[in-house]
Amino acid sequence: MSADERTPEPTTTYEQAREELADVVRRLEAGGLTLEESLSLWERGEELAGVCQHWLDRARERLAAAAPAEEG
């Protein structure tokens, strides 16, 4: 089963998700947030990391499909 059949494509690009994730990390590291704000940011960071992983997995699949088969 391909990634297309498992889950729908995210509407966020890899670059958008990576940029927002970096911002989430900066905000968490800066501190000064309430517990609830920190938890919300952490949850958003997990979502964004999943989006990034999705795009990296798709790229890996495309590269593998495009690579010539190894001869044994």
C-alpha positions in Angstrom: 0.0 0.0 0.0 1.4 3.4 -0.9 1.4 6.5 1.3 -1.4 7.9 -1.0 -3.7 5.0 0.0 -2.9 5.2 3.7 -3.6 8.8 4.4 -4.6 11.9 2.5 -1.8 14.4 1.5 -1.3 17.1 4.0 -2.3 20.6 2.8 0.9 22.0 4.4 4.1 21.7 2.4 7.3 20.3 4.0 8.9 23.7 4.0 5.9 25.4 5.7 5.7 22.7 8.3 9.4 22.8 9.0 9.4 26.6 9.4 6.4 26.5 11.7 8.0 23.6 13.7 11.2 25.7 14.1 9.1 28.6 15.4 7.3 26.2 17.9 10.6 25.0 19.2 11.9 28.6 19.6 8.8 29.6 21.5 9.0 26.5 23.8 12.7 27.1 24.4 12.2 30.8 25.2 9.9 29.8 28.1 7.5 32.2 29.9 4.5 30.2 28.7 1.7 28.8 30.8 1.5 25.0 31.1 -1.5 25.0 28.8 0.3 27.1 26.2 3.3 24.9 26.4 1.1 21.7 26.0 -0.7 23.2 23.0 2.6 24.2 21.4 4.0 20.7 22.1 0.9 19.1 20.5 1.2 21.3 17.4 4.9 20.5 17.2 4.1 16.8 17.1 1.5 17.4 14.3 4.1 19.3 12.3 6.8 16.7 12.9 4.3 14.1 11.5 3.7 16.3 8.4 7.5 16.6 7.8 7.9 12.9 8.2 5.1 12.2 5.7 6.9 14.4 3.1 10.3 12.8 3.8 8.8 9.3 3.5 7.1 10.3 0.2 10.4 11.7 -1.2 12.2 8.5 -0.1 9.5 6.4 -1.9 9.9 8.5 -5.1 13.7 8.2 -5.0 13.5 4.4 -4.5 11.0 4.1 -7.4 13.2 6.2 -9.7 16.5 4.4 -8.8 17.6 1.6 -11.2 17.1 -1.9 -9.8 20.3 -3.4 -8.4 21.6 -6.4 -10.2 22.7 -9.3 -8.0 
